[in-house]
């Protein structure tokens, strides 16, 4: 996802609003972005990436923490947590 000249993000998984043209690299703003947290990217994904994606218009960002067995559903109205 290209959000600005120096702001390019690549979530682990996205759900697109519509299929992109086969000739386009820009897929637009997805409906849902999913990040699987790792020890090296955990803080950046949670603080920087999530805020940028929501500000760009992504409806929800899911943060999947495989170590804690938790999924955080982040939206502009708040965060909901599900523990598995």
C-alpha contacts under 8 A as a table, 3 or more apart, distances in Angstrom:
res1	aa1	res2	aa2	distance
1	X	8	X	5.57
1	X	9	X	5.09
1	X	10	X	6.03
1	X	26	X	6.69
1	X	27	X	7.01
1	X	28	X	7.03
1	X	29	X	7.21
2	X	5	X	7.55
2	X	7	X	6.20
2	X	8	X	4.51
2	X	9	X	6.53
2	X	26	X	7.05
3	X	6	X	7.92
3	X	7	X	5.25
3	X	8	X	5.88
3	X	9	X	7.60
3	X	56	X	7.04
4	X	7	X	4.71
4	X	8	X	6.83
5	X	8	X	7.73
9	X	49	X	7.49
11	X	14	X	6.60
11	X	33	X	6.03
11	X	34	X	6.07
11	X	35	X	5.68
12	X	33	X	7.55
12	X	34	X	5.83
12	X	35	X	5.20
12	X	36	X	6.62
13	X	33	X	5.93
13	X	34	X	5.06
13	X	35	X	6.89
14	X	30	X	6.28
14	X	31	X	7.55
14	X	32	X	5.59
14	X	33	X	4.51
14	X	34	X	6.14
15	X	30	X	5.72
15	X	31	X	5.66
15	X	32	X	5.05
15	X	33	X	6.57
16	X	19	X	6.76
16	X	27	X	7.51
16	X	28	X	7.85
16	X	29	X	7.30
16	X	30	X	4.39
16	X	31	X	5.56
16	X	32	X	7.12
17	X	29	X	7.62
17	X	30	X	5.71
17	X	31	X	5.51
19	X	27	X	7.88
20	X	24	X	6.69
20	X	26	X	7.77
20	X	27	X	5.48
20	X	28	X	7.86
21	X	24	X	5.38
24	X	27	X	7.06
27	X	30	X	7.59
29	X	56	X	7.23
29	X	57	X	6.49
29	X	58	X	6.04
30	X	33	X	6.69
30	X	58	X	5.67
30	X	59	X	7.77
31	X	58	X	5.37
31	X	59	X	5.33
31	X	60	X	6.82
32	X	58	X	6.09
32	X	59	X	6.03
32	X	60	X	5.07
32	X	61	X	5.85
32	X	62	X	7.60
33	X	58	X	7.17
33	X	60	X	6.55
33	X	61	X	4.83
33	X	62	X	6.33
34	X	61	X	5.68
34	X	62	X	4.69
34	X	63	X	6.09
34	X	64	X	7.31
35	X	45	X	7.20
35	X	61	X	7.48
35	X	62	X	6.18
35	X	63	X	5.01
35	X	64	X	6.08
36	X	63	X	6.00
36	X	64	X	4.69
36	X	65	X	6.19
36	X	66	X	7.37
37	X	41	X	6.47
37	X	42	X	5.05
37	X	45	X	7.13
37	X	63	X	6.57
37	X	64	X	5.90
37	X	65	X	5.27
37	X	66	X	7.28
38	X	41	X	5.43
38	X	42	X	5.35
38	X	65	X	7.61
39	X	42	X	5.46
40	X	43	X	7.90
41	X	44	X	5.44
41	X	45	X	5.87
42	X	45	X	5.31
42	X	46	X	6.10
43	X	46	X	5.21
43	X	47	X	5.94
43	X	48	X	7.82
44	X	47	X	5.34
44	X	48	X	5.13
44	X	49	X	6.18
45	X	48	X	5.95
45	X	49	X	4.78
45	X	50	X	6.06
46	X	49	X	6.38
46	X	50	X	5.61
46	X	51	X	7.91
46	X	63	X	7.35
47	X	50	X	5.99
47	X	51	X	6.32
48	X	51	X	5.51
48	X	52	X	6.23
49	X	52	X	5.16
49	X	53	X	6.09
50	X	53	X	5.23
50	X	54	X	6.17
50	X	61	X	6.44
50	X	74	X	7.74
51	X	54	X	5.32
51	X	55	X	6.04
52	X	55	X	5.12
52	X	56	X	6.14
53	X	56	X	5.10
53	X	57	X	6.62
53	X	58	X	5.65
53	X	61	X	7.48
54	X	57	X	5.28
54	X	58	X	4.95
54	X	59	X	6.61
54	X	60	X	7.01
54	X	61	X	7.27
54	X	75	X	6.70
54	X	76	X	6.48
55	X	58	X	7.35
58	X	61	X	7.14
59	X	75	X	6.12
59	X	76	X	7.54
60	X	73	X	6.55
60	X	74	X	5.52
60	X	75	X	4.75
60	X	76	X	7.82
61	X	73	X	5.99
61	X	74	X	5.08
61	X	75	X	6.53
62	X	71	X	6.48
62	X	72	X	5.53
62	X	73	X	4.63
62	X	74	X	6.05
63	X	71	X	5.57
63	X	72	X	5.05
63	X	73	X	6.64
63	X	74	X	7.72
64	X	69	X	7.64
64	X	70	X	6.11
64	X	71	X	4.56
64	X	72	X	6.58
65	X	68	X	5.56
65	X	69	X	5.72
65	X	70	X	5.25
65	X	71	X	6.19
66	X	69	X	4.94
66	X	70	X	6.85
69	X	83	X	5.89
69	X	84	X	5.41
70	X	81	X	6.87
70	X	82	X	5.69
70	X	83	X	4.44
70	X	84	X	6.13
71	X	81	X	5.78
71	X	82	X	5.27
71	X	83	X	6.48
72	X	79	X	6.41
72	X	80	X	5.67
72	X	81	X	4.46
72	X	82	X	6.44
73	X	79	X	5.47
73	X	80	X	5.07
73	X	81	X	6.22
74	X	77	X	7.96
74	X	78	X	5.95
74	X	79	X	4.45
74	X	80	X	6.59
75	X	78	X	5.39
75	X	79	X	6.31
